[in-house]
């Protein structure tokens, strides 16, 4: 076995001065946390960078500043991407996740104008001349400017920050509206913890100043002022790296804002704003929508349920119930679907539920921990030190993959690529292995333990030695079947699952925000915990068949069997295991209510 060398991380970014400044900020902090690693900046040109003539609202598809970056992640050209959070659509590739939202900068918009512009004594904002020309490419800012000063001429304004400021300094425009965070990250003006009330100087443009606009009138774009670090869903190493910079308060606030945006079914072409603030256990969401009757409204709710707050605001603000009312004919429209998985594991599934019109409610019911018996942990370490003595390693869950990769890193060991072949029960289990550079030699056609039991003996051959790291609670069906087929199986506990801290209270709080229509179960351990905490908190007397509780959908037959053994009535099971087939089966069950 060889010692793992310091890793080089490739960080993807757009090539604008602001994007590069944001990426340097991220890399500097990651370098402090991982001084042994190297970080390379990879500049990628996006559609939005290539076409600077059209307003953002004129592009046919969302995400014009992110699609090429996401493609680079999917292709393996980069390991982490730094986005401006406001640029990232609420739906995206299921193989990618937003792993972290670092500490947020200023959320406000600012009005940039000449220093000589007089001050309005009432509004304490610049007294722009009648019919002044103000630059912006945002439909939201256009609508807000029109509501504040209907006489203003709003002019399309694209380009980098210096270009926009230059048009005001040169006299082509009387003013421009920009994000305060972008100016701050460029050091213009120097960033400070709180946004000053008065005018801000602009380095390099001494004849200009920036006036902070009141948040209540100029509600910013969802995610404004925040960065988003995106990685491949199965890349556990990159996930762990990005999470070093995650700021809990920022993450909660941005998740609420993005849930509001998703619930409104909106994009850059719709004038929508949202700004959330966390105060202890409570979150306040200020939302704006310039529909037929422009509205600003505030909502409050538990800080631990940000998506629920955002979706509730969307249903209330848009006639017909938000995106659920705007898109008819889909059974999941407006349904609250419980996902009992950790937030970082739930994002792809939550995005797909939103795409189908549902409202994902993420409440972790289980936590993955090391095996409780110290001797079991020692057995895993010893097995990894002797890994080269095995012919195959077989993985039956992503949790087992994560546990093994973490122990390899802790032990300073690398996977012996080319010497130990690998089997994974399904594509979801294979992805984190492949993302870590470990080839997967066998994925059975049937994505459950029976598939491995049927195909691995033929691939490995009689007498082959197989390492099987798995849950401390896993039944012995697979190792027994492999031994009966003539394989030598070394079974080691790699992890255990326990009830997540405060799971019952969190679930009760989620149910108090509104009845849960469905729950999606992706593991036997989640099913077992549901029996403990779900029934008492989520009863719905109007559920099908006269029973209380939401509809229960399982990812496949094996999980469904475990759910039934735990006492759960299962309503939807796909014939082919997988997340999307599970949701399709759930839609069929919902349609039959």
Long-range contacts (C-beta under 8 A, 24 or more apart in sequence): 1-385, 1-387, 1-388, 1-413, 1-414, 1-416, 2-413, 2-414, 3-412, 3-413, 3-414, 4-408, 4-409, 4-412, 4-413, 4-414, 6-36, 6-37, 6-38, 7-37, 7-38, 7-237, 8-37, 8-38, 8-39, 8-40, 9-37, 9-38, 9-39, 9-40, 9-79, 9-80, 9-238, 9-241, 10-40, 10-42, 10-77, 10-78, 10-79, 10-80, 11-39, 11-40, 11-41, 11-42, 11-78, 11-79, 11-80, 11-81, 11-82, 12-42, 12-44, 12-69, 12-72, 12-73, 12-77, 12-78, 12-80, 12-81, 12-82, 13-41, 13-42, 13-43, 13-44, 13-69, 13-81, 13-82, 14-43, 14-44, 14-45, 14-46, 14-49, 14-65, 14-69, 15-43, 15-44, 15-45, 15-49, 16-49, 16-160, 17-160, 17-161, 17-162, 17-186, 18-160, 18-161, 18-182, 18-185, 18-186, 19-82, 19-84, 21-185, 21-186, 21-187, 22-82, 22-84, 22-185, 22-227, 23-82, 25-185, 25-227, 26-82, 26-102, 26-227, 26-229, 26-245, 29-102, 29-244, 29-245, 30-241, 30-244, 30-245, 33-244, 33-245, 34-241, 34-244, 42-72, 42-77, 42-78, 44-68, 44-69, 44-72, 44-78, 52-158, 52-159, 53-158, 54-158, 55-137, 55-139, 55-156, 55-158, 56-137, 56-138, 56-139, 56-268, 56-269, 57-137, 57-139, 57-268, 57-269, 59-268, 62-89, 62-267, 62-268, 63-87, 63-88, 63-89, 63-92, 66-92, 69-230, 70-96, 70-230, 73-230, 73-231, 73-232, 74-232, 79-231, 79-235, 79-238, 79-241, 80-229, 80-230, 80-231, 80-238, 80-241, 80-242, 81-229, 81-230, 81-231, 82-227, 82-228, 82-229, 83-227, 83-228, 83-229, 83-230, 84-223, 84-226, 84-227, 84-228, 85-223, 85-224, 85-226, 85-227, 85-228, 85-254, 85-258, 86-220, 86-221, 86-222, 86-223, 86-224, 86-226, 87-223, 88-223, 88-228, 88-230, 89-267, 90-258, 90-259, 90-261, 90-262, 90-351, 90-354, 91-262, 91-351, 91-352, 91-354, 91-355, 92-351, 94-233, 94-348, 94-351, 94-352, 94-579, 95-232, 95-233, 95-234, 95-348, 95-431, 96-230, 96-231, 96-232, 96-233, 96-348, 97-230, 97-231, 97-232, 97-233, 97-239, 97-344, 97-347, 97-348, 98-228, 98-229, 98-230, 98-347, 99-229, 99-230, 99-231, 99-238, 99-239, 99-242, 99-243, 99-246, 99-344, 100-228, 100-229, 100-242, 100-243, 100-244, 100-245, 100-246, 100-247, 100-251, 101-226, 101-227, 101-228, 101-229, 101-246, 101-247, 101-250, 101-251, 101-254, 101-255, 102-226, 102-227, 102-229, 102-245, 102-246, 102-247, 102-250, 103-245, 103-247, 103-250, 104-181, 104-225, 104-226, 104-247, 104-249, 104-250, 104-253, 104-254, 105-180, 105-181, 105-184, 105-185, 105-191, 105-225, 105-226, 106-179, 106-180, 106-181, 106-184, 106-191, 106-195, 106-225, 107-180, 107-181, 107-215, 107-220, 107-224, 107-225, 107-275, 108-179, 108-180, 108-195, 108-212, 108-213, 108-215, 108-218, 108-220, 108-225, 109-141, 109-177, 109-178, 109-179, 109-180, 109-212, 109-213, 109-218, 109-220, 109-224, 110-177, 110-178, 110-179, 110-180, 110-183, 110-200, 110-210, 110-211, 110-212, 110-213, 111-175, 111-176, 111-177, 111-210, 111-211, 111-213, 112-164, 112-165, 112-168, 112-175, 112-176, 112-177, 112-178, 112-202, 112-208, 112-209, 112-210, 112-211, 113-168, 113-174, 113-175, 113-208, 113-209, 113-211, 114-168, 114-169, 114-174, 114-207, 114-208, 114-209, 115-199, 115-207, 115-208, 115-209, 117-174, 117-175, 125-211, 125-213, 126-175, 126-211, 128-152, 128-174, 128-175, 129-174, 132-174, 132-175, 133-172, 133-173, 133-174, 133-175, 134-173, 134-174, 134-175, 134-176, 134-177, 135-164, 135-167, 135-168, 135-173, 135-175, 135-176, 135-177, 136-176, 136-177, 138-177, 138-221, 138-268, 139-268, 139-269, 139-270, 139-271, 140-219, 140-221, 140-271, 140-272, 140-273, 140-288, 140-290, 141-177, 141-218, 142-271, 143-271, 143-290, 143-294, 144-217, 144-218, 144-219, 144-271, 144-273, 144-288, 144-290, 145-177, 147-217, 147-290, 147-294, 148-217, 148-218, 161-186, 161-188, 162-204, 165-202, 165-204, 165-205, 165-208, 166-205, 168-205, 168-208, 169-205, 169-207, 169-208, 177-213, 177-218, 178-210, 179-220, 179-221, 179-224, 179-225, 180-210, 180-212, 180-225, 181-224, 181-225, 183-210, 215-275, 215-286, 216-286, 216-296, 217-296, 218-273, 219-273, 219-274, 219-275, 219-286, 219-287, 219-288, 219-296, 220-273, 220-274, 220-275, 221-272, 221-273, 221-274, 222-254, 222-257, 222-258, 222-260, 222-261, 222-272, 222-273, 222-274, 223-254, 223-257, 223-258, 224-275, 226-250, 226-253, 226-254, 228-254, 232-431, 232-435, 233-347, 233-348, 233-431, 234-398, 234-428, 234-430, 234-431, 234-432, 234-433, 234-434, 234-435, 235-432, 235-435, 235-436, 236-401, 236-402, 236-405, 236-406, 236-432, 236-435, 236-436, 237-405, 237-409, 237-435, 237-436, 238-435, 239-344, 243-344, 249-278, 252-276, 252-278, 252-283, 252-303, 252-304, 252-306, 253-277, 253-278, 253-283, 253-306, 255-306, 255-307, 255-310, 256-283, 256-285, 256-306, 256-307, 256-309, 256-310, 257-285, 257-310, 258-310, 259-306, 259-307, 259-308, 259-309, 259-310, 259-311, 259-314, 260-285, 260-287, 260-310, 260-311, 260-313, 260-314, 261-310, 262-310, 262-311, 262-314, 262-323, 262-354, 263-310, 263-311, 263-313, 263-314, 263-315, 263-318, 263-322, 263-323, 263-324, 263-354, 263-359, 264-289, 264-314, 264-317, 264-318, 264-322, 264-323, 265-318, 265-322, 265-323, 265-326, 265-327, 274-310, 274-313, 276-306, 276-309, 276-310, 278-303, 279-303, 283-309, 285-309, 285-310, 285-313, 287-313, 287-314, 287-317, 289-317, 289-318, 291-318, 291-319, 301-513, 302-509, 302-513, 304-506, 304-509, 305-361, 305-509, 305-510, 305-513, 307-350, 307-359, 307-360, 307-361, 307-362, 308-336, 308-359, 308-361, 308-510, 308-513, 308-514, 309-513, 311-336, 311-359, 312-513, 312-514, 323-357, 324-357, 324-359, 327-357, 330-356, 330-357, 330-587, 331-587, 331-588, 331-590, 331-591, 332-356, 332-357, 332-358, 332-583, 332-586, 332-587, 332-590, 333-357, 333-358, 334-358, 334-359, 335-359, 335-517, 335-518, 335-590, 336-361, 336-514, 336-515, 336-516, 336-517, 336-518, 337-361, 337-516, 337-517, 337-518, 337-519, 337-520, 337-586, 338-363, 338-507, 338-510, 338-516, 338-518, 338-519, 338-520, 338-534, 338-538, 338-550, 339-363, 339-519, 339-520, 340-364, 340-365, 340-366, 340-519, 340-521, 340-526, 340-529, 340-530, 341-522, 341-526, 342-367, 342-368, 342-500, 345-398, 348-579, 349-520, 349-522, 349-579, 352-579, 352-580, 352-583, 353-520, 353-583, 356-583, 356-587, 358-518, 361-510, 361-516, 363-503, 363-506, 363-507, 363-510, 364-500, 364-503, 364-506, 365-499, 365-500, 365-503, 365-507, 365-526, 365-529, 365-530, 365-533, 366-497, 366-498, 366-499, 366-500, 366-503, 366-523, 366-525, 366-526, 366-529, 367-497, 367-498, 367-499, 367-500, 367-501, 368-399, 368-402, 368-403, 368-495, 368-496, 368-497, 369-495, 369-496, 369-497, 369-498, 370-403, 370-495, 370-496, 371-472, 371-493, 371-494, 371-495, 371-496, 372-472, 372-496, 373-472, 373-493, 376-472, 376-492, 376-493, 379-492, 379-493, 380-404, 380-407, 380-469, 380-492, 380-493, 380-494, 381-407, 381-411, 383-467, 383-469, 383-490, 383-492, 384-408, 384-411, 384-413, 385-411, 385-413, 387-413, 387-415, 387-416, 387-420, 387-467, 388-416, 388-419, 388-420, 389-465, 390-420, 390-465, 390-466, 390-467, 390-490, 391-420, 391-421, 391-460, 391-464, 391-465, 391-466, 392-420, 392-421, 392-422, 392-423, 392-441, 392-456, 392-459, 392-460, 392-464, 392-465, 392-466, 392-467, 393-420, 393-421, 393-422, 393-423, 393-466, 393-467, 393-468, 393-469, 394-422, 394-423, 394-424, 394-425, 394-452, 394-456, 394-466, 394-467, 394-468, 394-478, 394-482, 395-422, 395-423, 395-424, 395-425, 395-429, 395-433, 395-469, 396-425, 396-429, 396-449, 396-452, 396-468, 396-470, 396-474, 396-478, 397-425, 397-429, 397-470, 397-471, 397-523, 398-428, 398-429, 398-431, 398-432, 399-471, 399-494, 399-495, 399-497, 400-429, 400-469, 400-470, 400-471, 400-494, 400-495, 401-429, 401-432, 401-433, 402-432, 402-495, 403-469, 403-494, 403-495, 404-469, 404-494, 405-432, 405-436, 407-494, 420-467, 421-459, 421-460, 423-452, 423-456, 423-459, 425-449, 425-451, 425-452, 426-577, 426-578, 428-578, 428-579, 447-556, 447-576, 447-577, 447-578, 448-556, 448-557, 448-558, 448-577, 449-477, 449-478, 449-481, 449-558, 450-481, 450-558, 452-478, 452-482, 453-477, 453-478, 453-481, 453-482, 453-485, 456-482, 456-485, 456-487, 457-482, 457-485, 457-486, 457-487, 460-487, 462-486, 462-487, 463-487, 463-488, 464-488, 465-490, 466-490, 467-492, 468-492, 469-493, 469-494, 470-494, 471-495, 471-496, 471-497, 471-525, 472-496, 473-497, 473-525, 497-523, 497-525, 499-529, 499-532, 499-533, 500-529, 503-529, 503-533, 504-532, 504-533, 504-536, 504-537, 507-533, 507-534, 507-537, 507-538, 508-536, 508-537, 510-537, 511-537, 511-538, 515-540, 515-550, 516-540, 516-550, 517-550, 517-551, 517-590, 518-550, 518-551, 518-552, 518-553, 518-586, 518-589, 518-590, 519-550, 519-551, 519-552, 519-553, 520-553, 520-554, 520-555, 520-582, 520-583, 520-586, 521-552, 521-553, 521-554, 521-555, 521-559, 521-563, 521-568, 522-554, 522-555, 522-559, 522-579, 522-582, 523-555, 523-559, 524-558, 524-559, 524-562, 524-563, 524-566, 527-554, 527-559, 527-562, 527-563, 527-566, 527-568, 528-562, 528-566, 530-563, 530-566, 530-568, 531-566, 531-567, 531-568, 544-571, 544-592, 544-593, 545-569, 551-586, 551-589, 551-590, 551-593, 553-582, 553-583, 553-585, 553-586, 553-589, 554-582, 555-579, 555-582, 556-582
